[in-house]
Amino acid sequence: MTIHVEVGSQEASAFKERYRPPSVDEIDPSFIHMNPAVMERSHFAALKEYVEPVEPRILDALDYEAQARATAERAEQFVAEISNRLDRQQTLYDKLFEIMRSKRFRAGTVTQTRFDDNRELFRPIIEEHIAEGSPLQFVLPSFPFKHKNPVKVSRRSPDMAEVLCLCRLYEICHALGRIYEPGAQFTIIADGMVYREMFGITAHEALRYRQRTTEMIDELGFADTIAITDMENLVDSRREGFDSVEEQLRPVFARWWSSHPDDLRRASLISASTANLNTADTVTDDLVQLATKDVLLDTEEESAGANLETIKTRTVKRGEEGAFEFALFLYVLSEMDLVRSCYPRAVRATVHPKPRQWGLHLVSRESRVFPWQGVAYKNANGRWRIKYEIDMRRERAIPVHIRGDDEMFPFYYECPESSPAQ
């Protein structure tokens, strides 16, 4: 798999000495989210009537081998479908890049991500492997933990959403392997341990999520193609430089943050962070109290309104604190070019499409929700999407459980029309 390059003390000290932080005017967090969302009021409306939950369907087991076979077949079919395009490419590298550039795998527009610039950026990395006859290498920071927002997902462990994402990474490698026999390999850089405190997740939850993801890779038979390491390992290998950059950058970034209260990039980060907070252990408890306490007595509207305002204010405050730390951490990584310095022989993939990286569709072109922020849904046509769990409950989708699973929450959902007869 990919080689994690260690840095000697002299090189680390040299970096520390020459680093100078940007000025406040030079701060630009656009690379974190290239498309900051315009703040709009949601169309949420409480249900006028609550109904009984849908009775689940129980599977004896998930056939991981069948998932792996189907994934390989999809890769082979895709390469066959674009064979004419591949034949028009002049070199082996150009054929490989054409697969990477395809809409099936590439997320983000070619123009906005300046993806065609990657042709020359990726060339020396990939051609070095071609010359050696070694597998192509890709690194992808991802797979943190299931975000603890019950509107998005209730499970704490990986589920079908993560299975589908792992299958997509394997599909990419298998497709590249159809025209380059040594194939390709992905290293997932699990970042749950570095982000967990920002979003209210315990170390136990983050570590258990990573462990179960590793077990899924083994069950799918992908261990020779997909490996997992931890972002903490990368940070620790550059600890002296990381701490120095953070210490110098924090006050500058804090001044930019406080002086740009109306910046759309800042607002978008706060909105996303707030939606990804652990609200299952805090906000949910308080809202249930509001909805049920003294329910048979006269409601004290003034008190209820004040409590609701407290919940909203505190939640947004937590979201802003988390957004600041999240953005600062990513800025430090960017200033150090940490991932590339640790994996210089690998192409940098990303879940957030941006220039100089390979943005990926993690499940399909139609899915915009990350696997760790939602649930898998099989629609009436048998196609998989990642959706928020609240939508599945409101659409009366059928929850599917795996017998013996250690969680009481569904492994995935399916449309009633796609569900086998009970």
SESE-949777 format. One record per residue: residue in one letter; x, y, z of N, C-alpha, C in turn. Coordinates in pm, whole numbers, plus 50000, padded with zeros to 5 digits. Each point is the difference from the previous one (the first is absolute). Layout:
<nodes>
AXYZXYZXYZ
...
</nodes>
This chain:
<nodes>
M500844988150000499165011950000500895012550000
T499405011950017500765012349993501005000950113
I501115006649974501055001450099499875013550069
H499824999750129499915012150081501435004750026
V500385011549945501375004850008500215007650131
E500954995650079500345007050123500955011649970
V499955010250084500875011649984501035000350112
G501275002149967501045000850100499925012750082
S500645000150113499945011450091500565012649936
Q501064998649919500605011749937499055006349900
E499334991749919499055005149903498825006750070
A499514993850110498895005850076500405013550059
S501205001050053500475012550059500165010749892
A500464996049883500175009549890498665005749957
F498974991349990498675004749964499485009850104
K500204996650128499545008550109500655013849993
E501285000349964500725012749995499555008849884
R499714993949885499695008149882498525003449986
Y499144993650079498565002649983499645013950051
R499215007149920499445012750040498504999749968
P499155003350097498564999249977499545010949905
P498874998149932499455010649915499505011550086
S499825011449938499385011350070498494997950003
V499315008250078498544999050007499405002049862
D500535009349923499475002849866500254988449903
E500974991750031500334988849911499234987450034
I499304999850112499224988250038498884997649900
D499914987949949498964996349904499614985450021
P498884997750069499574986250027499164993949888
S500055005749880499174995049891500274985449968
F501254995450025500354986349965499244989850085
I499465004350113499284990650087498684996149937
H499235009949957498764997649926500015009249879
M500154994349880500035008349880498655006049969
N498924993650048498655004949974499285002850131
P500355010750069499305003050125498515002149974
A499184993750082498565000349977499435013650036
V499095005049918499285012250031499034997050113
M500035008250104499154997450115498545002749966
E499194989850006498575001449975499244993150111
R498825005550029499164993650101499534986549948
S500044989950086499594986649957498484999449984
H499574989949930498564998049979499444989950100
F500724998050111499544990350099498665004050059
A499154990150016498735001850070499754987550083
A499615002050124499724988550086498844991949943
L500054986950018498914991449954498725003550075
K498925000249926498715002950063499494988150079
E500524988449965499564987950070501164990150003
Y500274994550117501044989950013499404986249979
V500744991549929499484986849966500924989450058
E499534987850000500794988950052501194997249908
P501114995450055501174997149916499744988449905
V500754999849890499874989349902500674987350054
E499344988949985500574987350044501214996549911
P501124996550060501204997749919500004986349933
R500874998949900500294987049940501334995250057
I500114987250028501204994450062500734990949901
L501285003249977500844991549917500834990950090
D500174987549959500854991050079501445004849998
A500455005249886501385004849988500125008449874
L501005008649996500325007149877501044991949924
D499744997649873500924992149918501135009149949
Y501065000750077501125008849963500674995249872
E500094987049980500634994949879499215004149876
A498684999750010499175004149886500185014949972
Q500145008150103500255014349982501325002249926
A501024992450037501325001449936499944995749854
R499314989049973499894995349861499275010249914
A498915005350051499225009949924500825012549974
T500845003750097500855011849983501004997949888
A500644988449996500964997049894499314999849864
E498804994649996499264999649873499665014049951
R499635009050092499705013849960501245006849944
A501144997550062501255006049952500324995249858
E499874987149979500314994349868499025005049894
Q498725001150038499005005149906500305014549963
F500395007950099500295014149973501185001449905
V501074992550024501175000949912499624995849858
A499154989849987499554995749868499195011149932
E499175007050076499155010549944500825011749946
I501155002950062500795011549955501234995649921
S499984987949948501174994649930500405008549881
N499015005749928500345008449885500765012550044
R499555006050111500715011750053501424996450041
L500154988550064501324995750045500924997249882
D499444994349894500814996849882500565012649934
R499325011350019500465012449938501155006650079
Q500264995050120501085005650082501354994849951
Q501005008650001501294996649940500884991450090
T499945001950130500904992850090499214992750108
L500684990950068499364993050112499575009950107
Y500855009850028499625009950101498735007349959
D499895003749875498815007249953498764991550016
K500114987149978498854991150020499584999850147
L500994999150089499694999950143499365013250043
F500545011149949499465013050036498585001649947
E499734994249884498645000949944498994993150091
I500384988950059499114993250095499805008850123
M501085005950051499905008650117499145012449970
R500075004849880499285012249959498524997349973
S499634987549985498634996749961498995004950103
K498825003749953498945004950089499554989450099
R500234987549967499594989350092500745001150133
F501255003749994500825000450122500325014250046
R500165009249907500445013650035498825008450048
A500155005950118499015009450053500475014349974
G499055009049987500345014049971500155002149851
T499775012249955500125002949857501475001049960
V500284996949875501365001049949500505014450010
T499115009549971500395014150001500315005050140
Q499074997750093500175005650134501184993850074
T500194987049983501124993450068501295000649919
R499905006149880501165000749910500624986149985
F499134990449975500454986150004501014996849891
D499875006449884500944996849893501435004150034
D500165009250096501355003350046500654988150071
N499154990950051500534988350071500704990249907
R499745001149870500654990749906501515000550016
E500565012050006501455001250015500424998950146
L499115003950092500334999050143500134985550043
F499074991549955500024985950039500994991749919
R500395004949882500804992049908501274994150063
P500875008150063501264994150053499754989750109
I498945001950078499694990350107499604986749939
I499085000549906499484987649941501024993549908
E500715008149922500984994149908501164993550074
E500315004750120501034993450080499574985850036
H498734998350035499514986550030499954991349874
I499625006249888499974992549874501414994949967
A501005008550017501384996049971500454988750089
E499545000150125500384989550096499164987449985
G498835001549935499054988949995499344997650134
S499845010750079499394998850133498595005949999
P499144996050096498635005350004499975015250016
L499075006449932499785014350019499525002450142
Q500345011550057499675002850139499135012650010
F498944998950082499115011250027499775001050150
V499915012250052499705002050141498745008450012
L499154996650097498715006650016499685002250148
P500185012250051499535002950136498484999050005
S499474991950090498564997550002499684990450115
F498774994650000499554989950097500305004450145
P499425011350045500275004650136499224992250106
F498685000749994499084993650094498605003149949
K499024992950049498625003649969499675012750078
H499605010349928499665012550068498774998050087
K500085004950122499004996650101498835009949998
N499405001349884498815008149982498904990549953
P498994997050085499004990049965499155004049880
V500005012649961499325004049877500714993949880
K501344999150010500794994549890500154984950010
V500404995050116500244985750017500014996850148
S499434988550036499934995950141501094990250037
R500464992049903501004989850030501325006350042
R500764992550079501345004150036501054992249921
S499654988349950500944991449926499815001849850
P501024996949921499845000249854498874990849956
D499385003349888498904992049950500124998749848
M498874997949934500044997949856500575012249926
A499845011850057500565012049936501514998849988
E500654995650105501454998149996500394988449909
V499194989349999500274988849909500015005049856
L499015008149964499915005249864501195008949966
C500465007850096501165008749976501274991749980
L500194989950083501164991149983499954993049865
C498804996149960499854993749869500345009749887
R499665012750018500345009849897501515001649987
L500715000550112501465001149995500604987749931
Y499454988250031500494987949936499665000149851
E498835005049966499605000749859500995008549920
I500415011350057500975008649934501314992349975
C500474993350104501264992649988499884988749898
H498864993250001499814988949907499925005149856
A499345011449980499905005749866501395003949948
L500795006350085501375003649959500824987449973
G499744989550077500714987449982499684992849871
R498885003549938499644993649873500945004349888
I500635011950013500915004549895501435001250052
Y500184998550130501345000250058500064988850103
E500644989049961499894987550076500365001150148
P501025007750040500295000950145498875006350080
G499085007049932498825005350068500305012450082
A499185002150101500105012050083499584996750142
Q500395008650093499684998150141499635013450063
F499044999650091499605011750077500444998550144
T500515010950057500195000850144499015010350054
I499094995450084499075008950068500715005850122
I500015013150011500555006550119498835003550089
A499694991350094498855002150089500285012250089
D499085009849997500255012550072499075002250119
G499384989150047499075001450112500655004550129
M501204995150028500655003450126500435014650006
V500305006149887500415014150002498805009449998
Y498824995149956498825008549993498994997550114
R500174989350074498934995550089499615010550104
E500975006750061499665009950104499255011949942
M500245003349875499315011249936498524997249985
F499624987149991498614996549973499364991850112
G500684998850114499394993550115499974984849991
I501024994049944500084985549984501084994750094
T499734988750065500994994250090501094992749921
A501154998350064501084992449938499554985749974
H499224994450092499504986349981499194998849872
E499135009649975499154999449880500855001149874
A500965009249998500845001849882500864987749973
L500584994350105500854988249983499184987849960
R498834998550058499144988649966499545000949855
Y499695012249956499585002049861501124995949905
R501235004350030501144996449914500254984950003
Q499894994050117500214985550011498984992449918
R498735004150010498964992949925500165002249850
T500455011849959500265002449858501104990749949
T501044998250080501094990949964499464985749986
E499114996050090499414986749992499164998549872
M499305010549961499224999649876500904998149879
I501145006849999500964998449890500424985449989
D500264993650112500394985950000498864991149952
E498785002950047498854991849962499695001249851
L500295011649942499805001949857501144993949917
G501094996350065501154994649927500835010749934
F499975012350055500685011349938501325003550069
A500484991750091501165003750082501275002649918
D500104993949882501185002449916499885012949919
T498815006050004499745011849919499755012550083
I499424998350119499645011450085500604998050139
A500695010050049500564999750135499545012450075
I500084999650131499635011450084501155003550093
T500315012750005500895005350102499245011150071
D500675007250090499315010250078500685013549980
M499195010549986500555013549984500875003850120
E499684994750117500825002650118501454995749977
N500184988649929501354995249973500785010049915
L499325006049901500665009849915500385012450079
V499075004750082500285011950081501164997350096
D499964988450065501064996750096501374998949932
S500014995449875501284998849929500605013649963
R499175010450005500455013749972499655009150118
R499984994350122499465007150117500675013450024
E501325000549992500705012550030499585011049903
G499974996649872499595009949900498545003550012
F499144989950024498565002450012499715009750113
D500574997550117499745008650116500505014249976
S501135001249932500565013249971499105007849905
V499534993349893499125006749904498695003950067
E499424991050079498745003150066500165011850096
E501085000250075500235010850096500095013549930
Q500675000349885500155012649926498735003749924
L499294990049950498845002749915498745003250081
R499864994250119498765001550077499605014750023
P500905008750050499575013850024499645007549871
V500714996849890499705006549872498634995649950
F499754986950006498724994849953498865004950089
A500255001150130498985005050092499625014449967
R500995008249962499695013949962499195000349871
W500384991549904499194999449877498574995650033
W499864989950083498694994350035499115010750066
S500545007350097499205009850072499715012549917
S500855002949902499815012049919499194997649874
H499554987749979499204996749881498694992950040
P499195006450086498794993250049498984996949891
D500035007349890499014998149893500574992449880
D501234995250011500624992849889499264986949975
L499614997749874499214988249967500774987250030
R501325000149981500794988250027499964996550149
R500085010150084499924998150144498624994850040
A498955006549947498644996050033499714985749956
S500514996449882499784986549949500684989750088
L501205003050048500714990950090499234998250131
I499475011050054499244999150125498734991949980
S499325002249888498774992549971500284985149991
A501064996349926500334985849984500424994050133
S500805007350076500474995050129498854997850096
T499075009550004498854998850089499174987649966
A499834997549871499224988449957500704986850029
N501315000350022500764987850025500334997950147
L499525008950086500264998650144499324987850058
N500514995650113499314989950080498805006650065
T498854998549937498755005350057499174988950063
A500434987649982499234988750054500035000050153
D501115004450059500154999450146499655013050069
T499695010549924499785013150061498705006249952
V499985004749877498835006849946498774991150004
T500194987549961498864990749999499384998650139
D500864998650101499494998950137499185012250037
D500515011849971499315012350037498695001749925
L500004996549869498775001449922498924990250045
V500414988050038499024990450053499415005350130
Q500855006050083499505006150124498985010949969
L500295008449901499085010649963498674994549950
A500074988949924498804994549939499144992150097
T500594995150109499264990750087499845004750143
K500815009050050499945004050140498725007950028
D499314996250105498765006750039499005000449885
V499994989349919499175000149880498515000450034
L499614995150118498595000050036499595012650074
L500975008850025499715012550069500055011549901
D499585011650045500085011749913501455002749964
T500265002649873501365002649954500425014250037
E501165001150057500545013350029500775004549877
E499305007049910500575003349870501285008450013
E500035009250095501175008550014501224991750039
S499814990650093501104991450042500434990749887
A499034994449928500334991049889500775007549891
G499585012349971500695007949898501425003550040
A500195003050128501355003250048500904987749993
N499454988450036500794987749993500404996849856
L499045002049908500304997349859501085009449949
E499945012650039501015009649958501374996350057
T500024995050124501264995650060500614988449923
I499144990449960500474988549922500615004749868
K499325008949931500475004949871501325007650015
T500055008950099501195008250019501214991550034
R499824990650091501114991550042500464990849885
T499054995149922500364991149889500815007549894
V499575012149966500745007949901501385003750054
K500095002950129501295003250060500954988049989
R499494988150031500814987949986500414998049854
G499065002749911500294998549858501085009549953
E499965012450048501025009749961501374996150057
E500024995650126501264995750059500604988249922
G499144990349966500484988549923500455003949861
A499265009349935500365004449865501365006949999
F500265008250101501285006950008501154990050013
E499874990450091501074990350022500184991149877
F498914996349937500054991749879500735007349888
A499615012649977500625007949894501485002550030
L500325003050126501395002450037500844987549978
F499484988450039500744987649983500294997649851
L498995001749915500214998049857500975010249943
Y499975012150054500935010349953501444996150035
V500204994750120501344995550039500474988849907
L499114990349974500354989149908500415005549864
S499255010049953500285005949869501335007450000
E500275007750106501255007450008501194990550000
M499854988450065501094990250006500034990649881
D498875000049923499844990049893500244986150060
L499374997650113500314988350083499804986849927
V498844998449937499704987049938500994997049888
R500275009849915500944997649890501424997650051
S500385006850108501354997950051500164986150061
C498914994650054500054986450055499864989349893
Y499315003349891499774990349891500375006449866
P501285002749978500415006949877499814991649873
R499854986850016499864991349884498544996249975
A499075007850060498584997149984499265012249948
V498984997649919499105010749955499045003150113
R499815012650028499135004450110498575000449950
A499154991550058498575000249972499305007750112
T498755004149974499295008150098498494997949989
V499325002350112498534999550000499435013849968
H500855010550006499605013749966500735004149874
P499374999149882500705003049874500655013850002
K501275000449959500765012549996501174998349905
P500615010949956501164998949910501144992250065
R500784993449916501224992750037499714987150076
Q498724996050009499644987550064498954992949917
W499814987250027499034992049925498734998750085
G499015008249968498724999250069499224987849954
L499464992450094499354987249969498515000050032
H499234993349915498644995950036500164987750090
L499625001250125500284989350096499094987949983
V498815002049944499084988849976499495000449858
S499465011649959499515001649863499895014849971
R499815003349874499875014049960498765006450060
E499004992050033498745005350049499995002250151
S501004995050070500055001250146500895011750041
R499415009250075500765011750048500314999150149
V499384990650069500194998450144501154990350023
F500935003650089501114991150031499494987650074
P500644988449980499544987650066499935001250151
W500915007550061500035001150147499035010750051
Q499265006349907499025010050040498584996049962
G499814987349964498674995949958499844985050002
V498964995449932499684985849993499874995949854
A500234987349972499864994749864498534997149973
Y499595003049877498604997949959499984993649862
K499284988749989499824993549871498655004149944
N500025007049886498735005149946499264989349921
A498885003849941499144990449931500704993449882
N501015006649943500764994449888501194991750045
G500134998350133501124992450052501315007750005
R499945013249979501195008350004500225005550141
W501265001150038500345004550134500265015050002
R499525006450105500265014050028500325001450149
I500655011050038500195003150142499085011750033
K499184998350102499025010050037500025002250151
Y499335010850043499865002350142498894991150056
E500194995350122499074990450058498625006050023
I499925013050030498695006250018499154998649875
D500635001049883499264998549875499514985749982
M500784990550042499604986049990498794997150090
R500035005650119498874997950091498745006749947
R500145012049948498825007249951499474994249870
E500874993849922499554993549876499504985750024
R500064995750126499534986650038500804989149929
A501305002449983500874989849943500134988450098
I500264988249947500104988050085501404998950058
P500135000050134501324997850059500404985449988
V501274997749968500514986449984501104997850105
H499834989450079500974996650103500724987049963
I501214998450051500754987749983499934992050130
R499564987749990499884991750120501374998850068
G500035002250129501244999150075500805012950005
D499535010349928500685012950005499945005450142
D501085006450044500055004550139499345013650020
E499315005149898499265012550014498534997649971
M499155007750066498574998849978499525008949885
F500905007949944499625008949891500224993049865
P499245003949897500064993049870501385000449936
F500294989549923501234999349922499835007749869
Y498775000449949499655008549887498485000849990
Y499515007849904498575001349974499734996149855
E498764996449973499634996949862498605004849972
C499785003149872498675003949955499074987950010
P498765001850045499074988550010499884992349870
E500065007149886499864993249871501214991249967
S501155002950062501204991949972500194988950101
S499164999850103500164990150108499374986849961
P500704988850024499404986949974498764997950086
A499124991649955498794997250077500374994450137
Q499315004850102500314995950135499464985850025
</nodes>
